[in-house]
Amino acid sequence: MLFARPRRAGQAVLAAAGLTALQLWLGSIALRLPGANGDSTLQLRMALAAAWAALAAASLHSGMNGWEAAGGPRVRRAERAQLLAAGAVALGLAVGTETIASGPASAAAVGRALLIWWGIAVLSGRVFGRQQCWILPIVTIFPLTYLGWSPSGTVYWWNWPWADLWSSACWALAAGSLTAGAAAWWLTPWRLRALTRRRYTS
């Protein structure tokens, strides 16, 4: 209870409700964006996947971050449970809402995008601070929409919002992104200092 109290769960619930409503009623809206080889359209549901990921990762932010950074194993276990629970809830709500709105295939594509952006969001929180989990997910949208196609119009393998649902490269990218996010969560400042000291003393 003490761990959850400074995390503004009420605001997270309101944000999740808003994202659910947007995805349910407006997810099919196409956002027209410029591209290097012609304009592209990004459906709002894919942009919302990035928002879901950032919301889940930002659940680790607390008004007591400074104190918790020095916390022991119990705090770290609570953080891990919080992050996994928030990610599971975001994934369940996004996929469930998309299944209702557009069907299983679209839901799987949104789920894959959310997993990739979730790993990126956790990494962003480590680099810029937990309130800034949205920075790297937003930054990735530019190369995806502007540089994601070859001159012949073929979707590049890493362009996950447009890649085929069965693209093994994009599912591997999801696994890699989650691994990077897990590593970013594990590599706390004090662990980084310990690893640096070990490197220079060995």
N, C-alpha and C positions, 0 to 999 in steps of 0.2 A: 504493500500500500504506500509506504514512504517513497519507494522507487517511482511509482506511477504518478504520485501527486503533482510534481512540478512539470509534467509533460503535456499539459493542456489537451487532455483527451477529448474534451468537449469540442474544441475547435477542429480536431482531426475528424470527429464524427460528422460535423457540419460540412467539412470539405469533402469527405467521402460521399455524403448524400448529394452534394452539388455535382460531383463528377459522375455519379451514377445517373442523375437526371439528364445531364448533358449527353452522356453516351447513349442513353436510351432513346431520347427524342431528337437529338441533333447529330448523332455520330456519323451519319451518312453524308453530311455536308462536305463538299469538296473545296479545299483551300487551294486556290491557284497560285503557284509559286514559280519564279523564274528558274530556268536551268541552263547549264552551259550548252546543251544541245536542243533547246526548246523548252517551253513551259512544262511544268509537271503539276499534278494535282495530288494533294495529300488529304486523305479523308480525316475528318476531325477525330474519329475514333483512335487513329494512330497517334495523333498529338496527345490525346488524353491518356494513352498508355504511358507516355513519358511523365505526365502529371501524376498518374497513379504511383509510378516508381519513385518519384521524388517525394511524394507524400509518405510512402512507406519508409523510405530511408530517413526522412526528417523526423520520424517518430522518436529517434534516439536523442533529439535535441532536448535539453532540459535547462531550466533556470539555474541549476546547480552543476553545470558542466565542469566548472573549475574544480569543484570538490570531487566530483565523480571521476575526473581524470586520474586522481591519485587513489582511486578505490581498488580494493583487493579482488580476489577471485569471485566472491559473492556478487559484487557489482557487475563484473564482467559476465558472469552467468546470467544475471538478470537482463543485461543489455542484449545478450545473444538471444534469449527467449523473446524479448520485446521485438527485436528486429525480425526474427523469423515469423512471429505471430503477425506483425504488421504486414510483412510481405505476403503471407498466406491469405490474409483477409483481403488485401488489395487485389491479389491475383484472382481470388474467388469471386469478388464483386465484379471485377472487370470482365472476366470470362463468362460469368453467369449472366451479366447484363447483356453482353454481346451475343450470347446464345439466344436470348429472348429477342433481341433486336434484329439480328441478321443471320443467325444459324451457327452450327458448330465449326465450319471451316473458317469463318471470319473470327470466331472466338479463339480458335487455336492460333491464328496469326497475331491477334492482339495479345494473347498470352505470351507468345514468343517475344514480341517486341517489348512487353513489360519486363520480362526476365532480363533481357539485354540491358534495358535502361535502368533496371534496379541495381545491377552490379555497377554500372557507371555512376549512378546516383550515390551509392555508398562510397565509392572512390572519391567523388566530388566532395562529399561531406568530410572525408579525411583530409583532403587537400585544402579546401576553402573554409571549413567549419560546417557543423551539422545543419545550421540554418540555410546554408547555401548548397544543399544537395541538388538543386535544380540547375546549377550553372552548366555542368558538363553535359547533362541530357539535352539542354537547349542548344548548346554549342554543336552537338552532333547533328542536329537537324539540317544545318547548312550543307555539309558535304553530302548528306543523304539526298537532299532535294535538288541541289545544284550540280553535283558531280557524279550522281549515281548511275548514269547511263553512258554507254559508249557512243561514239558518233553514229553508229549504225542503229542505235536505239535499243541495244541489249542491256538488260539490267545487270549491273555488276554484282558479283557474288556476295559482297558485303552490304548491299543495300537492302537491309532486312524488311523495311515497310512494304517494299514492292516485290521482293523475291518470292519464288514459289513456296507454298506452304511446306512442301517436302524437301526443301533445300537443305541437304546435310551440312553445307558450309555455314548456313545461318544458325542451325541448331548447335553446331560446334561453337559458333560465335557466342551463343547464349551461355553455353557451358563455360567458355573462357571468361566471359564477362562476370558471371557469378563467382568464379574462382578468384578473379581480380578483386571483386568486391569483398569477398571473405578475407583475402589477404590484407586489404586496406583496413578492414575492421580490426583484424588481429594485430596489425603493426601499429600499436599505440606509440606515442612519443617516447615513453620510457623504454619500451621494447626496442625502438629504433636506436636510442642512445646506447642501450646494452649491446646490441649487435655491432654498432660502430666501435665501441670500446673493445669488444672481443676481436674485431677485425684488426685493429691497430696494435693490440697487445699480443696477438698470436704470431 
